[in-house]
Amino acid sequence: MADEEIHRGSCLCGQVTYRIKGPIRDVIACHCTQCRKTTGHMMAATAADLERFEINRDDGLAWYRSSDIAERGFCTTCGASLFWRADGKDYVAIAAGTLDTPTGLRISGHIFCANKGDYYDILDGDYQEAGTQGD
């Protein structure tokens, strides 16, 4: 039996650590207003099925209800934006920058591009969804 793929990650201070058993999705760059306000730019996130996702240390973990349908996980000690999960879904989105490297991932597309900041352009040629999200 081949070794199972394992990904690990954490916040900046280490008060929140996690592990994913198995493959994770390539990164999607979300330019919605909520992601920009949460991260200071855009959210570059991968995703994993909840059944393969495990939080190993949650000393600083808190969840913020950011909309009627989802919440965001962050570290109360260092302020790192870590997770996004939608109500009733079987996956969690994970901030790609919190993964230990190497990840083997790449950005495969962009969503909510109509909400992107006016100070940058998306020039990588990957998939772009224009959709908008209210402020």
Buried (B, 14 or more C-beta within 10 A) or exposed (E): EEEEEEBEBBBBBEBBBBBBBEBBBBBBBBBBBBBBEBBEBBBBBBBBBEEBBEBEEEEBBBEEEBEEEBBBBBBBBBEBBBBBBEEEEEBBBBBBBBBEEEBEBEBBBBBBBEBBEEEEEBEEEBEBEEEEBEE
